[in-house]
Amino acid sequence: MDKDIQTSSIPEPKQRIEGRLSLGFDVVNGQTQMQVHEQQPPLKVIRAFPLPAGGALVHLHNISGGVLGGDALTINVQIAAGAYAQLTSTSATRIYRCSPRALTSTQAYTVQIQENGLLEYLPDPLIPFAGARYRQQTQITLSPGAGLFWWETVAPGRTARAELFDYDLVDISLAISAQGRPIALEHTQLEPQKRPMTALARLGSYRYFTSFYICKVGIEPARWLELEDQLNILARQLSVASEVSWGVSTLVAHGLAIRAVSCRGTELPAGLLAFWRAARLALYGQEALPPRKIY
């Protein structure tokens, strides 16, 4: 997952790089098509691959190989009514170190899903290198009938180089609203050099953590409670004392949140896939189709 990359060989950017990517997904003759409205390096997409049931799979590329010190990246995604898009990264997102004179790296996502549209966002983990400073903001808006599967995993660093929580800052915030009402607000600010991650109030003996949001606007609250019970059975099956712990809870409306902490990164991808498959079948009556790179 994390490769042995020498950060000293990565040149310090001379100016702030503002990468932008704006994508739209519409349905044409029963098949979701991608439109690239804006594409500013280092962010890039190449093509959309057709999926069964009329969906489109798109790989998000960062041609810099990761987020460099001072980068300011923005990604905008618009899912039209009835469209179905699956987005994934090409590999783990590497957050390179920031020199003291560099601005904090930022990445912002803005997502709008129209009536009965569906977005599955299934990236590989985020790996903050030693000395990294990174802020990420995500805003997701859901219309009636809109569906969402959105997960994110954060690693402790390049474990192959024994970098454990050597980054300076990882600040991640997420807001999901449905029909004009907030249904999920999350803000995680980690500064391991100031507040050790090994404290029991933070990760304790665990190293990795993940969040997975599952939403579909319009489903009755009782159905979400039933699905919560179903997935909590799976959570107990996947949890192993002192190694990995999973939990599921309903949102205030229209969805569920799944969280996990783990001592190793290897358990989390399989667990996320298991929850996705179970929820996809329960909500849509269809099998989950992992991005081709996972095969």
Secondary structure, DSSP 4 states (H G I P E B T S, - for coil): ------GGGSPPPSS--EEEEEEEEEEETTEEEEEEEEEETTEE---EEEEGGGEEEEEEEETTSSBPTT-EEEEEEEE-TT-EEEEEESS-EEE----TTSPPEEEEEEEEE-TT-EEEE-PPPEEEPTT-EEEEEEEEEE-TT-EEEEEEEE--S-GGGT--S--SEEEEEEEEEETTEEEEEEEEEE-TTTS-TTSTTTTTT--EEEEEEEEETT--HHHHHHHHHHHHHHHHHH-BTTTEEEEEEE-SSSEEEEEEEESSTTHHHHHHHHHHHHHHHHHHSS-----GGG-
